Amino acid sequence: MIELKNIYKYVTVGGNKTFLLKDLNLTFNEGEFVSIMGPSGSGKSTLLNVIGMLDGFDEGEYFFLHESVHKMKEKQRSQLYKQYIGFVFQAYHLIDELTVYENIETPLLYQDYSAGERKAMVSDMLDRFNIVGKKDLFPEQLSGGQQQLVGIARALIAKPKLLLADEPTGNLNSKQGQEIMELFKKLNQEDGVTIIQVTHSEKNAEYGSRIINLLDGRIDK
Amino acid sequence: MFKNYFKTALRNLKHRKAYALINIIGLAIGIASCLLIYMVVKYELSYDKFQPDYARIYHVVKANKYAEGINYNPGTPYPAVDGLRQDFPETTVGSIYATYGSQIAIPDEKPNSAPKKFIEEEGLFFADPEFFKVFHFKWLIGNESILKEPNTIALSKTIAEKYYGDWKKAIGKMIRLNNAMDLKVSGILEDVPNNTNFPITLVGSFITIKNNGYYGYNADFGSNTSNYQAFMLIPENVPLTNINTRLEEFSKKNYRKSLTISKGHELQPLSELHFDTRISALGGSVTPYSVLTTLSFIAILIITMACINFINLSTAQAVTRSKEVGVRKVMGSNRLQLFWQMMGETKLLVIISVLLAIILAKIALPYLKHVVSIQEELTLFTLTNFLFLAGIMFLTTLLSGLYPSLILSGFKPVVALKNKVSSASIGGISLRRGLVVTQFAISQILIIGTIVALSQMNFIREADLGFNKEAVLMLSSNTDSAVLARNRAFKNHLLSIKGVQNVSFTSDVPSSDNTWDTNFSFDRKKDEDYNLSLKFGDEDYFKTFGLEFAAGTGYKKSDTITDVVVNETFVKKLNISDPEKVIGKQVRMGGGRWNTITGVVKDFKTKSLREEISPILIGSHKIKSDKIAVKLNSGNLSTTLKEIEKGWNAFYPEYAYSSFFVDESIENFYRQETQLSLMYRVFAIIAIAISCLGLYGLVSFMVAQKTKEVGIRKVLGASAINIVYLFSKEFTLLIGIAFLIAAPIAWYFMHDWLNNFAFHISIGAGVFIIAAVTSVSVAWLSVGYKAFKAAISNPVKSLRTE
């Protein structure tokens, strides 16, 4: 599904190149659940942003579903990730001014769904996550775990093939974290969603089928 | 999608009430000011536009060209009208005579009861039928042909109702004018609109006064009065240049040539009549274009300031909106969608502001007439006003929304999500600094303008006019023989009233807009090149007005001009050094008799302070002295006034009592300036308020941005004072820069304005100091609260939030 070949990303500070990603070669297959681990500053989040096409890279090649992302224009890239990728963040990143229902609906607004379709899809999602009763609440009225649940629901609403999660349990207590991880596992196994997550926790990493360790922008073997 | 945006926008407004409120209030005030100014300017420009031949009507003015320049007189000599008709047969020449303060008596139906008396201050006109062929007014009964007959008059509907209750009953009734002539009501005119230079309410046939000579008709090209004016309607196929050339020939033919002066006629387009201050209009007021441009300029400044506020606050706010932008981008929104979302939010704010502005304008509308000289209440809900508002709405949205929307929609999602958007990446502090400087420069210009205008008006009010204007009551009297016979007795009666000091029969107060100019010769020499102004008053004139003599004395009691008094300017203009030297010399006005000078009065202001003092001659001339000046003692004024009125009614029962105070009539000279300075004041306050709103918003944002810096500084030992200073020093500096820009601009404009006055103040450093101090203290007040709050905050708290 995803193939990264010789990916380099660096910043130039005072004439010296500091590498954020250095010569990465990775392949992710459809249906995988991969955990990326590593200490702070090892490039985990950068790698995830590159995969999610939110951030660019300086050298190398990136194929997504056999299309070469590195040759695409901004607009094509955004079309691609809009369609295939869902994001989950450590800080949930819900829009404070929108209700649970509206937050989940937002991605659909940027794709061509009619109002009726949107309603059906959001209702489905609310059902599936058991949050129908909370649909008119605003993010600040929810607990952290519940907010993250909404965040995941929002990431999945447009039926992405790939779910990217940047420390999804980082702001949660261990019980909430465990629930989220169970949900990920279920999504991966029952719905066949490919998941790539960044995490600090060994325990959470174990939920994945494969673990990639990063150190200073390189794969640590 | 729209619903989602709309909800976000509304909830955003609710969430950030303070910002929204500042934006909306600022914009609403700006838009309301713009709307009102637009209405005023539109109204002023609409004068006489309803005339079907508007573009082809010209006012025939008298132009006397001297070496120093041209002197315009709105009047035309009586015979010139017939001359013009003869030499310009293809045109229509109409003429009209105006007189003010006439008494109209309506005989009562019942026998032996006193007639109803009215004083018509607004003007009584006499016109020829041609006037109504040049200008079209609607007749309800009759038409202009009734003006062919002598002793006929047409009334406006309102006046007819005032006199007779029902305008339809007025036709055929007789009215008595000034107890001198009887006129038959032969036509009724629909009320003329307010926006006309010809506020005709009563119009008699011109042939009446031509025949009876009551107002001094004469067939001489040598004299003219501003009360008699001629208008020419030029046919479409005749070019103006053709008329102008022939008008020059016409002038050459009819006026005596001289080396130093060339007299003649020029045409003033009707479209200039309401705006040209050199030539006073008949009845309507004159509004110079400069007032309209100043107003429009102020409107633009104020709306600009409101937009600047908007831009400043929205870009400052952008940091807090960055997360939403980031999330939406990750969710798949593209830049254009986000741009329109932000523009939509601006639009929403602008719409709310416009609605508020309409309410504000509605509230302010009745007060408008105190600020500008518009008598009628303008209507707010007209199509053009709505089009104007729509335009303003579009422009404001564009001006204030474009930049912030571009900035916000351009955020990189990764940066935006990590809350790493710095103030530098949203257009930089320098842009906002520039905008703040602009705002403060504008408000300082207005502050300086206000102070200068106010001090000039004070200067005028307190200026020594050279005579005593306080507590002098003027009565409008008449000069028919029946009145003249009783004058002496009435004067004695007035003097017997307790509280009356002096009484004088006169033609005019010392300072007035009325001019009575004539050519003259001094000491049996040739006529001088300039004119002499005349005022008539009996022997007590000097005492009544407290005029002082530089040489000689006043004259003895006389019914006609024999001995005369001149002023110092008269002496100076003749290049005579010592006023004593003119005593006993003789002077002749027009082609009249020689009169002996008995005294020279010290100069007093003969006109408004806009104009230089003119050379003047004062003589006693009973038949022209149609006013009575009564100098009162201060104290118990109301009793004295009642006594005077009682006396009037006893002595002159056939005339209505009408009086005014001299100091009030002098105030009237400066009505336009007073209004202008009031306007400056109002808009300066609005401008300052808007810039303070903006400043307050900006500082709150800066405080929010610098929370961490403040925390660190406090941990390192900074005191509250240090922190307040940290915030204030930048704004003080910005105001300083704004002042450097504003001061020269304001000086330039106000210097120009002051030059309208022959007598004016000079702009001192004080004005600038006051302006600078005002804006610094106002800024400090709005910055202070927020800065102080930041300074006393707990550093542990502020650092933890980071």
Boltz contact constraints between the chains, C-beta under 6 A:
constraints:
  - contact:
      token1: [A, 49]
      token2: [B, 414]
      max_distance: 6.0
  - contact:
      token1: [A, 54]
      token2: [B, 413]
      max_distance: 6.0
  - contact:
      token1: [A, 54]
      token2: [B, 414]
      max_distance: 6.0
  - contact:
      token1: [A, 55]
      token2: [B, 414]
      max_distance: 6.0
  - contact:
      token1: [A, 82]
      token2: [B, 332]
      max_distance: 6.0
  - contact:
      token1: [A, 87]
      token2: [B, 330]
      max_distance: 6.0
  - contact:
      token1: [A, 93]
      token2: [B, 327]
      max_distance: 6.0
  - contact:
      token1: [A, 95]
      token2: [B, 324]
      max_distance: 6.0
  - contact:
      token1: [A, 95]
      token2: [B, 327]
      max_distance: 6.0
  - contact:
      token1: [A, 97]
      token2: [B, 8]
      max_distance: 6.0
  - contact:
      token1: [A, 97]
      token2: [B, 11]
      max_distance: 6.0
  - contact:
      token1: [A, 97]
      token2: [B, 12]
      max_distance: 6.0
  - contact:
      token1: [A, 106]
      token2: [B, 331]
      max_distance: 6.0
  - contact:
      token1: [A, 107]
      token2: [B, 331]
      max_distance: 6.0
  - contact:
      token1: [A, 107]
      token2: [B, 332]
      max_distance: 6.0
  - contact:
      token1: [A, 109]
      token2: [B, 1]
      max_distance: 6.0
  - contact:
      token1: [A, 109]
      token2: [B, 4]
      max_distance: 6.0
  - contact:
      token1: [A, 110]
      token2: [B, 331]
      max_distance: 6.0
  - contact:
      token1: [A, 110]
      token2: [B, 332]
      max_distance: 6.0
  - contact:
      token1: [A, 110]
      token2: [B, 333]
      max_distance: 6.0
